[in-house]
Amino acid sequence: MEDRATEIIKDIELYGAHNYAPLQVVLVEGDGVFVKDINGKYYIDMMACYSAINAGHRNQRIISVATSQLLKLANCSRAYYNEPLSQLAKLLCQICKMDVMLPMNSGAEAVETAIKIVRKWGHKIKGVEKDKAEIIVCSGNFHGRTITVVGFSSEEQYRDGFGPFAPGFVSIPFGNIRALKKAINKNTVAFLVEPIQGEAGIIVPPKGFLKKAYGVCKKNNVVFVADEIQTGLGRTGKIFACEHENVQPDMYILGKALGGGIMPISAVAGYWGVMDVIKPGDHGSTFGGNPLACAIAVEYLKLMQEEDFPGRAKQLGDYFIRQLREIKSPHVKEVRGKGLLVGVELKKEAGGARRFCEALMEEGVLTKETHEHVIRFAPPLIIKKDEVDLALEKIEKVLTQI
C-alpha cells in the first residue's frame, strides 16, 4: 500500500494543473522557522514562501488577532467602511511616509493597480497623448504573472504562448543608468523597478543606481515606482530596500509579508497628486481591504517594528552571507544579497541548482532554485543565530560533498 505522502502527491499531479514543479515533500505543520512533513520529519524553512512568512509559521500574535477578527467580521464590501482598514491605512502610510494607500490582494494585483494609476496620471496630469503612456521596466524583472506583466518580462518562458500583450512598456538593462536616461521621452510616465531582483536570482544593482535613477525620474517628471513586494517590510535589513540608498520613491508596491504569512493582502502606497487620479468606479476589489486581512497586516507591521525585523535581518544576514562565502565548494560561483535575501549562484558545470535543493531537502533544509543555477535563501526574519548555524552546517555539507 502506498504511503500517504505518495498518495497526496499523485492526487495533486492528477487533478492539479502542472504550473509548479514542487520538491517531493508534503508539509503538514509549521512552527517558527521549522516545518514538519506528513511523515514527521522536520525541516528548516529557508524560503519563507518567497518572503511572505517573515514573522514565522504559526506566529501566535498574528493568529490571535486573526482569530479575534474572524469571530467578529471577516469580510464586507468596500461599499462600507471598516475599522481594520482605517488602522492599516494610517499605519502603513506612516511607515511608508506616503499620503495614501490602496489595498488589494496579491502582489500582481498591486502591480496592475500601480500601472493603472501611473498611466492615468500621465494622461490626465502630465498631458501625455491618449493611449500613448509608456512605462520603463528592467530586463530580468519579475512583477507577477498577469498577462500585462508577463508581456514586459524578458523571460521567454513567461511569455511563450500567452500573447498578444499590452503595449506601452520599454525595457532597459537592470542597473544601467545611461539606458534609463536614453529610454525616457515625452510619453514616459513611470519607471517600475525592483530594488533587488529576487526571481532573477537575487540580483543587486550597482551601488548608487537607485539614487541616480530617482534623480533622473525627478528631472524628467517621471513617477519612480518601487516594487518592494519581496524586498520590503524588513527583508533586506531595512524596512524598504530603497532605504539602503536613502531613496523615497513616489510609489511603493507591497505584498507578501504584509499578510503575516497567513492571508493574501497587498497595497499601493503613494502621494496625493498621483494617487488621486483614481476616482470611485475606476478600480476596486471584492476582497481588497477586507477586515480580516487588514487586521492581520496591522499586527505584522507592529511586530516588524517592535521586534526590529529589519535589524535582525541586517545582523543575521551579514553573518549568513559571510559564512556562506567561506564555504570551500567547487560548485559556487558567487554569493550575493542583502539582509536575509541571499542567492548562491552555482557554476554551470555544477549541473543546476535543483539537485542541490533536493539534497538540502534530504538534509532537512527547504528552499528552491531560481533561474536554474541559483539557490535562494530567505528564511523567516525571526530566525535565531543557532538556527542559522544549523542551516549553514547542512548547506556546507551539500555544497562540499554532493
SVG drawing of the C-alpha trace seen along z (x, -y; Angstrom):
<svg xmlns="http://www.w3.org/2000/svg" viewBox="-22 -68 60 70">
<polyline fill="none" stroke="black" stroke-width="0.4" points="0.0,0.0 1.3,-3.5 2.2,-5.8 0.0,-8.9 2.7,-11.3 2.9,-9.4 -0.9,-9.3 -1.2,-13.1 1.5,-13.9 -0.2,-11.6 -3.6,-13.3 -2.2,-16.8 -0.4,-15.8 -3.5,-14.1 -6.1,-16.7 -4.0,-19.9 -2.7,-21.9 1.1,-21.5 2.1,-25.1 4.7,-24.2 7.4,-21.5 7.5,-21.0 10.1,-19.2 8.8,-15.7 7.7,-16.7 4.2,-17.1 4.1,-19.6 1.5,-19.4 2.7,-21.7 4.8,-24.8 6.2,-26.5 8.6,-29.4 11.3,-28.6 10.5,-24.9 8.0,-22.9 7.1,-19.2 6.2,-16.8 3.5,-14.2 6.0,-11.5 7.0,-13.6 10.4,-14.8 11.3,-18.4 13.0,-21.0 14.3,-24.5 12.3,-26.7 14.9,-28.7 12.4,-30.1 9.6,-31.6 7.2,-31.4 9.2,-33.9 9.3,-36.3 5.6,-36.0 6.3,-34.3 8.7,-36.9 7.0,-36.6 7.5,-32.8 5.0,-30.0 2.1,-30.0 3.0,-33.3 0.9,-33.5 0.3,-37.2 -0.9,-37.1 -3.0,-34.1 -4.6,-35.7 -5.5,-38.8 -6.8,-36.8 -9.0,-34.6 -10.4,-37.6 -11.2,-39.4 -12.6,-36.2 -15.1,-35.9 -16.3,-39.5 -16.2,-40.4 -14.1,-38.7 -15.2,-40.5 -17.5,-43.2 -17.9,-45.2 -15.9,-48.3 -19.3,-49.9 -18.9,-50.4 -16.1,-51.4 -14.4,-49.1 -12.1,-49.8 -9.2,-47.5 -8.8,-49.2 -8.6,-52.6 -5.9,-51.3 -3.9,-49.8 -4.2,-52.8 -2.9,-55.1 -0.1,-52.9 1.1,-51.8 1.2,-55.4 3.2,-56.4 5.7,-53.7 5.9,-54.3 6.0,-58.1 3.2,-58.3 -0.1,-60.2 -2.5,-57.4 -2.7,-53.7 -4.9,-51.4 -5.4,-47.8 -5.6,-44.8 -5.0,-41.0 -2.0,-39.7 1.3,-41.3 0.4,-41.0 -2.9,-42.8 -1.0,-45.6 1.4,-45.9 -1.6,-46.1 -3.1,-48.8 0.1,-50.8 0.2,-50.6 -3.3,-51.9 -2.6,-54.8 0.6,-56.0 -0.9,-55.7 -4.0,-57.7 -1.7,-60.2 0.3,-60.5 -2.7,-61.1 -4.7,-63.4 -2.0,-65.3 1.3,-65.1 -0.5,-65.6 0.6,-62.5 -1.5,-61.9 -4.3,-59.4 -3.2,-55.8 0.5,-56.8 1.7,-56.4 5.0,-54.4 6.4,-52.7 10.1,-51.8 10.9,-48.4 14.1,-46.4 15.2,-43.2 15.2,-40.3 12.2,-41.8 9.5,-39.8 6.4,-41.7 3.8,-38.9 2.1,-36.5 -0.8,-38.5 -0.9,-39.0 0.1,-42.6 3.1,-41.8 4.4,-38.8 4.1,-40.9 7.0,-43.0 9.0,-40.2 12.4,-39.3 12.0,-35.7 10.9,-33.8 9.0,-31.0 6.8,-33.6 5.7,-34.9 5.7,-31.9 2.2,-31.2 0.4,-33.9 0.3,-36.8 -0.9,-39.2 0.5,-41.5 -0.3,-45.0 1.8,-47.7 3.3,-50.7 6.4,-49.2 10.1,-49.8 12.7,-47.5 16.3,-48.6 19.1,-46.6 18.8,-46.4 21.2,-48.8 22.1,-50.8 21.5,-54.5 22.6,-55.5 20.0,-53.3 17.3,-54.8 18.2,-58.3 18.1,-57.3 14.7,-55.5 12.8,-58.5 10.8,-60.5 7.7,-62.8 5.4,-59.8 7.2,-58.2 5.0,-58.2 6.9,-55.9 9.9,-53.8 8.9,-50.5 11.8,-48.7 12.7,-46.1 15.4,-47.4 16.8,-43.9 15.6,-41.4 14.5,-38.3 13.2,-35.9 16.0,-36.8 18.5,-35.3 18.9,-37.8 20.5,-40.4 21.7,-43.5 22.1,-46.6 25.4,-48.6 25.8,-50.9 24.1,-54.2 21.8,-53.1 18.6,-53.6 19.7,-57.1 20.7,-58.1 17.6,-56.6 15.4,-58.5 17.2,-61.8 16.7,-61.1 13.0,-60.5 12.5,-63.7 14.3,-65.7 12.0,-64.3 8.7,-64.3 8.5,-60.5 7.0,-58.6 9.5,-56.4 7.7,-53.1 9.5,-50.7 8.2,-47.1 9.1,-46.0 6.7,-43.1 9.6,-40.7 12.2,-43.1 10.0,-45.3 8.9,-45.2 12.2,-44.1 13.7,-41.5 16.9,-43.2 18.0,-44.8 15.9,-48.0 12.1,-48.4 12.4,-49.0 15.3,-48.1 15.2,-51.6 16.4,-52.9 19.8,-51.5 20.4,-54.4 18.2,-56.9 15.6,-56.9 12.0,-57.7 10.1,-56.6 6.9,-58.2 5.1,-54.9 5.6,-51.6 4.1,-48.3 3.8,-46.0 2.5,-42.4 3.8,-39.0 4.9,-39.7 2.1,-42.2 -0.3,-39.3 1.6,-37.9 2.2,-34.6 -1.5,-33.6 -3.6,-36.0 -3.1,-37.5 -3.1,-41.3 -1.2,-43.8 -1.1,-47.6 0.0,-50.5 1.1,-53.5 1.9,-56.9 1.4,-60.6 -1.6,-62.7 -1.1,-64.3 -0.6,-60.9 -2.9,-58.6 -5.9,-60.9 -6.4,-60.3 -8.3,-57.2 -12.0,-58.1 -14.9,-55.9 -15.7,-53.3 -12.2,-53.4 -10.8,-50.5 -11.8,-48.0 -11.6,-44.5 -14.1,-42.3 -11.7,-41.2 -9.3,-44.1 -9.2,-45.9 -11.3,-43.2 -11.3,-43.5 -9.6,-40.1 -6.6,-40.8 -6.2,-44.4 -6.2,-43.4 -3.5,-40.8 -1.5,-43.3 -1.6,-45.8 -0.4,-43.2 2.5,-42.3 3.6,-45.9 3.5,-46.3 5.6,-43.1 8.1,-44.2 8.7,-47.4 8.6,-46.1 10.8,-43.1 13.1,-45.0 12.8,-42.6 15.0,-44.9 17.7,-44.9 17.6,-41.2 17.8,-40.7 20.8,-43.0 22.7,-41.4 22.0,-37.7 22.1,-38.4 25.6,-39.8 26.7,-36.8 24.9,-34.3 26.4,-35.8 29.9,-36.0 29.7,-32.3 28.4,-31.2 31.3,-32.9 33.8,-31.0 32.4,-27.6 35.1,-25.9 33.0,-24.5 34.0,-23.8 30.4,-24.5 29.9,-28.0 30.4,-30.9 29.1,-33.8 27.2,-34.6 25.2,-37.8 22.3,-39.5 21.2,-42.0 19.9,-41.1 18.2,-37.7 17.6,-37.7 20.5,-35.7 21.4,-33.9 24.1,-31.3 24.9,-31.1 26.4,-27.9 28.8,-27.3 27.1,-26.0 29.1,-22.8 27.6,-22.1 24.5,-20.6 21.9,-23.1 20.6,-24.2 17.6,-21.8 19.7,-18.8 21.3,-20.8 17.9,-21.8 16.8,-18.2 19.9,-17.2 19.3,-20.1 15.7,-18.7 17.2,-15.3 19.4,-17.1 16.4,-18.9 16.7,-22.3 13.9,-23.5 14.5,-26.1 14.1,-26.3 16.2,-27.1 15.6,-30.2 16.8,-30.8 18.3,-27.3 21.7,-28.0 20.8,-30.0 19.9,-28.6 17.7,-31.1 17.8,-31.6 15.2,-33.8 14.3,-32.4 11.7,-33.9 13.1,-37.0 12.5,-35.6 15.3,-33.1 17.9,-32.8 21.7,-32.6 21.8,-29.0 19.2,-28.1 21.3,-29.9 24.3,-27.9 22.3,-24.7 21.3,-25.6 24.8,-26.5 26.1,-23.2 23.8,-21.4 24.3,-23.8 28.1,-23.3 27.7,-19.5 25.7,-19.6 27.8,-22.2 31.1,-20.3 30.0,-16.7 27.4,-16.4"/>
</svg>
